[in-house]
Amino acid sequence: MADCERLATCIFFNGKMAQPLPNVDRYKYQYCHADFARCARYMVFMALGGDKIPGDLYPHDVERARQVITASGHRP
């Protein structure tokens, strides 16, 4: 199991989100270490680039990530 390549710059992982989540360690394990490909932030990064990740997007907000990607005109 590999860690996400974005750990050093991810505002979620580094505790810089405006509204921290309860049980943040569980989310970090699930989305930053175990299965980062399912992280909403990572999905936007891969599709559009790091500068397009909304600052208030949480790892579990997959539906919102899909909306952001679709709204940009990006096609899978």
C-alpha positions as a Markdown table, in Angstrom:
| # | Residue | x | y | z |
|---|---|---|---|---|
| 1 | Met | 0.0 | 0.0 | 0.0 |
| 2 | Ala | 1.5 | 3.3 | -1.1 |
| 3 | Asp | 0.7 | 6.8 | 0.2 |
| 4 | Cys | -0.8 | 9.5 | -1.9 |
| 5 | Glu | 1.8 | 11.5 | -3.8 |
| 6 | Arg | 0.0 | 14.7 | -2.7 |
| 7 | Leu | 0.6 | 14.4 | 1.0 |
| 8 | Ala | 3.2 | 17.1 | 1.2 |
| 9 | Thr | 0.9 | 19.7 | -0.4 |
| 10 | Cys | -2.6 | 18.5 | 0.5 |
| 11 | Ile | -4.4 | 21.0 | 2.8 |
| 12 | Phe | -6.7 | 18.2 | 4.1 |
| 13 | Phe | -3.8 | 15.9 | 5.1 |
| 14 | Asn | -1.8 | 18.8 | 6.6 |
| 15 | Gly | -4.8 | 20.1 | 8.7 |
| 16 | Lys | -5.3 | 23.4 | 6.8 |
| 17 | Met | -9.0 | 23.0 | 5.9 |
| 18 | Ala | -11.2 | 25.8 | 7.3 |
| 19 | Gln | -13.6 | 23.2 | 8.8 |
| 20 | Pro | -11.7 | 20.1 | 10.1 |
| 21 | Leu | -13.6 | 16.8 | 10.1 |
| 22 | Pro | -14.4 | 14.8 | 13.2 |
| 23 | Asn | -12.5 | 11.5 | 13.1 |
| 24 | Val | -10.0 | 13.0 | 10.7 |
| 25 | Asp | -7.4 | 10.3 | 11.4 |
| 26 | Arg | -9.9 | 7.7 | 10.0 |
| 27 | Tyr | -10.3 | 9.8 | 6.8 |
| 28 | Lys | -6.6 | 10.2 | 6.5 |
| 29 | Tyr | -6.0 | 6.5 | 6.8 |
| 30 | Gln | -8.8 | 5.7 | 4.3 |
| 31 | Tyr | -8.1 | 8.3 | 1.7 |
| 32 | Cys | -4.4 | 9.3 | 2.1 |
| 33 | His | -2.8 | 6.0 | 2.9 |
| 34 | Ala | -5.1 | 3.0 | 2.0 |
| 35 | Asp | -7.0 | 4.0 | -1.2 |
| 36 | Phe | -6.1 | 7.5 | -2.3 |
| 37 | Ala | -7.5 | 6.9 | -5.8 |
| 38 | Arg | -11.0 | 7.1 | -4.3 |
| 39 | Cys | -10.2 | 10.5 | -2.7 |
| 40 | Ala | -12.3 | 13.3 | -4.2 |
| 41 | Arg | -9.4 | 15.7 | -4.0 |
| 42 | Tyr | -7.1 | 13.3 | -5.8 |
| 43 | Met | -9.8 | 12.7 | -8.5 |
| 44 | Val | -9.9 | 16.5 | -9.2 |
| 45 | Phe | -6.1 | 16.7 | -9.2 |
| 46 | Met | -5.7 | 13.9 | -11.7 |
| 47 | Ala | -8.4 | 15.2 | -14.0 |
| 48 | Leu | -7.8 | 19.0 | -13.8 |
| 49 | Gly | -4.6 | 19.7 | -11.9 |
| 50 | Gly | -3.9 | 20.8 | -8.3 |
| 51 | Asp | -4.9 | 24.4 | -8.8 |
| 52 | Lys | -8.4 | 23.3 | -9.6 |
| 53 | Ile | -9.1 | 21.5 | -6.3 |
| 54 | Pro | -11.7 | 23.5 | -4.4 |
| 55 | Gly | -10.3 | 24.5 | -1.0 |
| 56 | Asp | -13.4 | 23.1 | 0.8 |
| 57 | Leu | -13.4 | 19.7 | -1.0 |
| 58 | Tyr | -13.2 | 16.8 | 1.4 |
| 59 | Pro | -11.9 | 13.4 | 0.5 |
| 60 | His | -15.3 | 11.8 | 0.8 |
| 61 | Asp | -17.0 | 14.4 | -1.4 |
| 62 | Val | -16.8 | 12.2 | -4.5 |
| 63 | Glu | -20.1 | 13.3 | -6.1 |
| 64 | Arg | -19.0 | 17.0 | -5.8 |
| 65 | Ala | -15.6 | 16.1 | -7.3 |
| 66 | Arg | -17.4 | 14.6 | -10.3 |
| 67 | Gln | -19.5 | 17.8 | -10.6 |
| 68 | Val | -16.4 | 19.9 | -10.6 |
| 69 | Ile | -14.7 | 17.8 | -13.2 |
| 70 | Thr | -17.8 | 17.7 | -15.4 |
| 71 | Ala | -18.4 | 21.4 | -15.1 |
| 72 | Ser | -14.9 | 22.0 | -16.3 |
| 73 | Gly | -15.7 | 20.3 | -19.6 |
| 74 | His | -13.3 | 17.4 | -18.9 |
| 75 | Arg | -14.3 | 14.1 | -20.4 |
| 76 | Pro | -13.0 | 10.8 | -18.9 |
